Amino acid sequence: MRIISTMGIVLGMALGATTVVHAEEITWPGYMWQDPEDVPFYGAFADDFEKANPDIQIKRVPVPYSGFFDKQLIDLASGNPADIITMFDGELGTYIENGFLEPLNPYLDKAGISLKDFGPSARLAVKDGKIYGVNIIVNPVVLLYHSKLLEEAGLQPPKNIAEFYDALKKLNHPEKHQFATNIFAKPGAANLQYNSVMAYVRGFGGDFFEKGQPTATKPETIEALRFYKKIYDENLTPKGMDINGAAQMFYHGKIAMEPASSFAGKLVAQISPDLGPQLRAMPLPFPGHATRALNVFVGVAKDSKHKDAAGKMVAFIATLEEQQKILDLIGQPPARLDVDYTATLAKYPWFQAYIDATRDPNTKSIAPEGAESFASEVQKVVGTNVEAMLFSGVSPEDAASKMQKELLALVASKKKN
């Protein structure tokens, strides 16, 4: 905490000063303070904010991604949360429904921030006219691939699922530690499994929820699960690796193509400069012609001890200047519509596929439609059953059937409450 020294106080009194300003500290825990793909922006943002607001400090608390959201939920439910809350689509609805978040309208209005400057996903944080979170990043998934590997195999970019599967078979060389694609193939993290499988489910035109009703047994959903399991069963993906290890393989050109967010492309260019120029991106070549987006929101805890300072910080991160830095520093599409992509496209032409995806009405939030308020529970049901399908020999049909029953029971329990 910044405190003016005794000598400074004496000098200030001698000069006629009447007040001493102490920095107010707001806590912001999260994975972003240690993850290499996030640190460049969040560190710079915190520095920017403190420079513009010397009476407020941000306490940056690193928390591993694997346990972050569980801990945050426990802290919120116990009435002892941090000041700043970080959320994906799934957490957002749960937090709003449980009254964990402070309305941000006064802070955004004072800063001149309007939702009309943001894409449609920003409205996920609105309930009864109150804004409970600021959408800062939109992370759609498209097919990111190393074009040189496709050319060496005599392949063109796949236009449909048959060409995609053919390419997977020809690009897979596990004996050389070279794999065709990457799905999450390690048990024990249901939420990560949900995130991974959703690119395929949405891409095939399926879903696990539509208009508040479970749709795990929808034909398109089962078709996607079959294909996802085929990738695992045929060893077209590295198995048993954590999410960071598999990501590193793609950054070094050891995975040919994968449904991925834009930061993966930026990191390829940084980590493997020789591979960056031949990186390409395109819409998912799946039959449903759709994709999913994982949105990042920040908000203020209802029980925050420093609401005004925290609200000021959340409004600051929504400004055009800071949103532009999200793009420039970490290569992720900001939620604001008025950012300038000119420099990014000049350096990374493949980024156009992500811009298009953020504006495509077929790009949907990863949150279950109509079940956003208990999204984390839906993710657990889906992820656990997908794990059983991959690692315990359960058929896609049986996994979908069990999912459907559990999701129906979950909906019924919510109606009773």
C-alpha positions as a printed Julia matrix, in Angstrom:
417×3 Matrix{Float64}:
   0.0     0.0     0.0
   1.42    3.37   -0.92
   1.76    5.67    2.07
   3.35    9.1     1.93
   6.49    9.14    4.08
   6.68   11.05    7.37
   9.04   13.53    5.76
   6.52   14.02    2.95
   3.72   14.63    5.45
   5.79   17.22    7.31
   6.72   18.91    4.05
   3.12   18.82    2.92
   1.96   20.44    6.16
   4.64   23.09    5.79
   3.33   23.85    2.32
  -0.22   24.09    3.57
  -1.46   20.63    2.45
  -4.4    19.35    4.49
  -4.87   15.74    3.28
  -2.75   12.64    2.84
  -3.86   10.23    0.1
  -3.47    6.51    0.69
  -3.84    4.07   -2.16
  -6.97    1.93   -1.95
  -6.21   -1.7    -2.77
  -8.58   -3.86   -4.8
  -7.95   -7.58   -5.15
  -8.08   -9.33   -8.51
  -7.17  -13.02   -8.41
  -6.91  -15.08  -11.55
  -5.09  -17.38  -13.92
  -4.23  -14.42  -16.16
  -1.42  -13.23  -13.9
   0.69  -16.29  -14.74
  -0.52  -17.65  -18.09
   1.9   -16.59  -20.87
  -0.91  -15.88  -23.34
  -2.63  -13.45  -20.93
   0.11  -11.76  -18.91
   1.17   -9.19  -21.57
  -2.22   -7.49  -21.6
  -3.34   -7.83  -18.0
  -0.02   -6.63  -16.62
  -0.01   -3.62  -18.92
  -3.64   -2.88  -18.12
  -3.03   -2.91  -14.36
  -0.09   -0.55  -14.84
  -2.2     1.75  -17.02
  -5.01    1.86  -14.49
  -2.75    2.57  -11.53
  -0.99    5.33  -13.45
  -4.35    6.95  -14.3
  -5.66    6.36  -10.75
  -2.72    6.71   -8.32
  -5.12    6.48   -5.39
  -6.02    2.87   -6.32
  -3.79   -0.2    -6.48
  -4.62   -3.59   -8.01
  -3.48   -6.54   -5.94
  -2.64   -9.14   -8.6
  -3.18  -12.62   -7.15
  -2.02  -15.52   -9.37
  -4.26  -18.6    -9.12
  -3.74  -21.75  -11.25
  -6.4   -22.15  -13.94
  -7.28  -25.68  -12.84
  -8.67  -24.56   -9.49
  -9.51  -20.94  -10.08
 -13.26  -21.06  -10.75
 -13.96  -23.52   -7.95
 -12.18  -21.27   -5.47
 -13.88  -18.14   -6.79
 -17.33  -19.71   -6.42
 -16.58  -20.81   -2.86
 -15.39  -17.32   -1.95
 -18.47  -15.72   -3.49
 -20.87  -18.11   -1.76
 -19.16  -17.58    1.6
 -19.51  -13.79    1.38
 -15.75  -13.29    1.34
 -14.92  -12.69   -2.31
 -12.25  -10.73   -4.07
 -13.22   -7.29   -5.41
 -12.86   -8.14   -9.11
 -14.57  -11.24  -10.49
 -13.45  -12.93  -13.73
 -16.04  -15.01  -15.58
 -16.6   -17.04  -18.7
 -20.07  -17.47  -20.18
 -20.8   -20.44  -17.91
 -19.94  -18.73  -14.65
 -21.68  -15.48  -15.57
 -25.26  -16.78  -15.48
 -24.7   -18.67  -12.24
 -23.26  -15.6   -10.52
 -26.06  -13.32  -11.71
 -28.77  -15.78  -10.65
 -27.25  -16.13   -7.17
 -26.9   -12.39   -6.62
 -23.11  -12.48   -6.38
 -22.47   -9.43   -8.59
 -22.88   -5.68   -8.22
 -24.73   -3.8   -11.0
 -22.25   -1.77  -13.03
 -24.59    0.74  -14.66
 -23.53    3.76  -12.52
 -19.83    3.16  -13.21
 -20.28    2.55  -16.94
 -22.6     5.55  -17.32
 -20.11    7.82  -15.57
 -17.32    6.62  -17.87
 -19.49    7.02  -20.98
 -19.43    3.3   -21.74
 -22.44    2.01  -23.7
 -23.35   -1.54  -24.7
 -23.99   -0.31  -28.24
 -20.2    -0.21  -28.63
 -20.01   -3.98  -27.97
 -20.97   -7.13  -29.85
 -24.09   -9.18  -29.02
 -22.36  -11.37  -26.42
 -22.14   -8.37  -24.08
 -25.92   -8.68  -23.53
 -25.39  -11.99  -21.72
 -24.45   -9.93  -18.67
 -27.72   -7.95  -18.63
 -30.73   -8.86  -16.5
 -33.73   -6.59  -15.94
 -31.8    -3.67  -17.38
 -28.88   -4.07  -14.99
 -25.39   -4.83  -16.31
 -23.51   -7.31  -14.13
 -20.36   -7.81  -16.16
 -18.3    -6.19  -18.89
 -17.51   -8.4   -21.87
 -13.84   -7.79  -22.64
 -12.86  -10.68  -24.94
 -14.71  -12.79  -27.52
 -12.91  -16.06  -28.26
 -14.49  -17.81  -31.24
 -13.03  -21.07  -32.5
 -12.02  -21.57  -36.13
  -9.74  -24.11  -37.83
  -6.15  -22.97  -37.37
  -3.58  -24.94  -39.38
   0.05  -25.14  -40.5
  -0.29  -24.81  -44.27
   3.19  -26.19  -44.93
   2.23  -29.53  -43.4
  -0.86  -29.74  -45.59
   1.16  -28.84  -48.7
   3.8   -31.46  -47.92
   1.01  -34.05  -47.67
  -0.48  -32.9   -50.98
  -3.61  -31.6   -49.27
  -5.84  -28.6   -49.81
  -7.6   -26.93  -46.84
 -10.58  -29.2   -46.02
 -13.95  -27.88  -47.17
 -16.15  -30.51  -45.5
 -16.06  -33.24  -42.88
 -14.98  -35.96  -45.34
 -11.99  -33.9   -46.47
 -11.2   -33.02  -42.85
 -11.12  -36.69  -41.83
  -9.01  -37.59  -44.87
  -6.56  -34.86  -43.94
  -6.42  -36.09  -40.33
  -5.42  -39.57  -41.49
  -2.71  -38.27  -43.83
  -1.29  -35.73  -41.38
  -0.98  -38.11  -38.44
   2.49  -39.52  -37.74
   2.66  -40.45  -34.04
   5.9   -42.38  -34.63
   7.47  -38.96  -35.31
   5.55  -37.34  -32.45
   3.49  -35.54  -35.1
  -0.29  -35.54  -34.7
  -3.13  -34.48  -36.93
  -5.21  -32.53  -34.43
  -5.85  -31.9   -30.77
  -8.82  -32.68  -28.56
  -8.65  -32.68  -24.77
  -7.59  -36.27  -24.11
  -6.84  -36.34  -20.39
  -9.36  -37.27  -17.69
 -10.09  -35.25  -14.58
 -11.14  -31.84  -15.9
 -14.79  -31.92  -16.96
 -14.97  -28.2   -17.71
 -12.01  -28.39  -20.11
 -13.58  -31.43  -21.76
 -16.79  -29.46  -22.23
 -14.9   -26.58  -23.85
 -13.12  -28.95  -26.22
 -16.1   -31.02  -27.35
 -18.32  -27.97  -27.86
 -16.37  -26.9   -30.95
 -17.4   -30.18  -32.59
 -20.95  -30.29  -31.23
 -21.73  -26.74  -32.36
 -19.81  -27.31  -35.58
 -22.01  -30.28  -36.43
 -25.16  -28.26  -35.71
 -25.83  -29.96  -32.38
 -26.05  -28.72  -28.82
 -26.63  -29.91  -25.29
 -29.3   -27.28  -24.56
 -31.69  -25.36  -26.76
 -34.2   -22.87  -25.35
 -33.72  -24.28  -21.87
 -34.3   -27.92  -22.82
 -31.64  -30.67  -22.95
 -30.76  -31.83  -26.48
 -27.94  -34.31  -25.82
 -29.72  -36.97  -27.91
 -30.26  -34.68  -30.9
 -28.95  -36.54  -34.0
 -26.43  -33.81  -34.79
 -25.1   -33.92  -31.22
 -24.61  -37.68  -31.34
 -22.96  -37.42  -34.76
 -20.48  -34.93  -33.33
 -19.77  -37.2   -30.35
 -19.11  -40.12  -32.71
 -16.59  -38.09  -34.68
 -14.94  -36.76  -31.54
 -14.52  -40.3   -30.19
 -13.15  -41.47  -33.56
 -10.36  -38.9   -33.26
  -9.44  -40.34  -29.87
  -9.85  -44.01  -30.76
  -7.75  -43.7   -33.92
  -4.92  -41.92  -32.07
  -5.22  -38.79  -34.19
  -4.57  -36.64  -31.11
  -1.89  -36.74  -28.39
  -3.23  -38.54  -25.33
  -2.74  -37.9   -21.63
  -1.33  -34.42  -21.97
  -2.51  -31.43  -19.99
  -3.93  -28.47  -21.88
  -0.67  -26.5   -21.83
   1.46  -29.42  -23.04
  -0.79  -30.06  -26.03
  -0.86  -26.34  -26.81
   2.95  -26.28  -26.9
   2.9   -29.06  -29.5
   0.77  -26.91  -31.79
   2.96  -23.86  -31.22
   5.97  -25.91  -32.38
   4.24  -27.39  -35.43
   3.78  -30.87  -33.94
   0.0   -30.71  -34.35
  -1.1   -29.93  -37.89
  -4.51  -28.34  -37.42
  -7.04  -27.82  -34.68
 -10.15  -25.86  -33.74
  -8.49  -23.08  -31.78
  -8.83  -19.56  -30.44
  -6.85  -16.71  -31.92
  -4.27  -16.44  -29.16
  -2.88  -19.79  -30.35
  -1.94  -18.2   -33.66
  -0.27  -15.25  -31.97
   1.78  -17.62  -29.81
   2.88  -19.68  -32.8
   4.33  -16.51  -34.32
   6.08  -15.63  -31.07
   7.38  -19.08  -30.1
   8.16  -20.41  -33.6
   8.84  -17.39  -35.85
   9.66  -19.65  -38.79
   6.18  -21.21  -38.59
   4.22  -17.99  -38.18
   4.2   -16.91  -41.86
   2.68  -20.21  -43.05
  -0.12  -20.26  -40.47
  -3.67  -20.12  -41.88
  -7.21  -20.04  -40.5
 -10.64  -20.86  -41.9
 -14.18  -21.62  -40.68
 -14.67  -25.09  -39.19
 -15.34  -27.49  -42.09
 -18.13  -29.21  -40.18
 -21.66  -29.83  -41.49
 -23.47  -27.4   -39.18
 -21.49  -24.35  -40.41
 -21.38  -22.93  -36.88
 -18.91  -22.5   -34.07
 -18.75  -21.6   -30.41
 -17.22  -18.64  -28.61
 -15.87  -18.45  -25.09
 -16.44  -14.93  -23.79
 -14.49  -13.34  -20.95
 -16.28  -10.99  -18.55
 -15.15   -9.01  -15.53
 -17.4    -7.73  -12.78
 -17.53   -6.5    -9.2
 -18.5    -8.75   -6.31
 -21.69   -7.76   -4.47
 -19.79   -8.17   -1.2
 -16.74   -6.24   -2.4
 -15.26   -3.99    0.26
 -14.1    -1.51   -2.38
 -17.02   -1.3    -4.81
 -16.41    2.18   -6.14
 -12.73    1.58   -6.85
 -13.5    -1.82   -8.39
 -16.31   -0.36  -10.5
 -13.98    2.33  -11.75
 -11.47   -0.35  -12.78
 -14.07   -2.42  -14.64
 -15.22    0.66  -16.55
 -11.59    1.46  -17.42
 -11.0    -1.96  -19.01
 -14.0    -1.35  -21.29
 -12.52    1.79  -22.85
 -11.51    1.7   -26.51
  -7.85    2.28  -25.66
  -7.66   -0.74  -23.37
  -9.74   -2.93  -25.66
  -7.34   -2.1   -28.49
  -4.47   -3.34  -26.32
  -6.2    -6.72  -25.9
  -5.89   -7.12  -29.65
  -2.41   -5.67  -29.99
  -0.78   -7.38  -27.0
  -2.35  -10.86  -26.83
  -4.03  -11.26  -30.2
  -7.54  -11.97  -28.95
 -10.65  -10.33  -30.45
 -11.9    -7.63  -28.08
 -15.61   -7.34  -27.38
 -15.82   -3.76  -28.61
 -16.84   -3.3   -32.24
 -14.8    -0.14  -32.87
 -11.27   -1.51  -32.44
  -8.89   -1.1   -35.38
  -7.73   -4.4   -36.94
  -5.57   -2.85  -39.67
  -2.17   -3.5   -38.07
  -3.16   -6.96  -36.87
  -4.3    -8.08  -40.32
  -1.14   -6.7   -41.93
   0.93   -8.87  -39.61
  -1.42  -11.86  -39.26
  -3.67  -12.21  -42.34
  -5.22  -15.37  -40.85
  -6.87  -13.21  -38.18
  -9.63  -12.29  -40.64
 -11.28  -15.67  -39.96
 -11.63  -14.69  -36.3
 -13.06  -11.28  -37.08
 -15.61  -12.93  -39.34
 -16.49  -15.47  -36.64
 -17.08  -12.79  -34.01
 -19.63  -11.17  -36.34
 -21.26  -14.36  -37.62
 -24.76  -14.97  -36.16
 -23.97  -18.7   -36.21
 -21.26  -18.14  -33.61
 -22.92  -18.9   -30.28
 -21.85  -18.53  -26.69
 -20.41  -21.67  -25.17
 -22.97  -21.35  -22.36
 -25.99  -23.7   -22.56
 -28.9   -21.82  -24.1
 -31.62  -21.18  -21.54
 -29.61  -22.83  -18.78
 -27.0   -20.13  -18.26
 -27.85  -19.78  -14.57
 -26.62  -23.32  -13.86
 -24.09  -23.61  -16.68
 -21.32  -24.92  -14.45
 -23.49  -27.9   -13.49
 -24.32  -28.57  -17.13
 -20.62  -28.48  -17.98
 -19.9   -31.05  -15.3
 -22.6   -33.43  -16.57
 -21.45  -33.11  -20.18
 -17.73  -33.24  -19.44
 -18.02  -36.24  -17.13
 -20.0   -38.24  -19.69
 -17.64  -37.3   -22.53
 -14.78  -38.55  -20.35
 -16.63  -41.86  -19.89
 -17.05  -42.06  -23.66
 -13.35  -41.46  -24.33
 -11.68  -43.25  -21.46
 -14.1   -45.95  -20.26
 -15.43  -47.44  -23.47
 -18.94  -45.97  -23.26
 -20.52  -45.6   -26.7
 -21.47  -42.13  -27.96
 -25.12  -43.19  -28.01
 -25.04  -44.39  -24.41
 -23.08  -41.32  -23.28
 -25.66  -39.04  -24.94
 -28.56  -40.98  -23.41
 -27.07  -40.77  -19.92
 -26.33  -37.08  -20.42
 -29.92  -36.45  -21.47
 -31.32  -38.16  -18.37
 -28.98  -36.29  -16.05
 -29.66  -32.95  -17.71
 -33.43  -33.5   -17.54
 -33.09  -34.32  -13.83
 -31.0   -31.18  -13.37
 -33.66  -29.02  -15.04
 -36.38  -30.61  -12.87
 -34.41  -29.92   -9.71
 -34.01  -26.27  -10.68
 -37.74  -25.91  -11.28
 -38.48  -27.3    -7.81
 -36.2   -24.73   -6.26
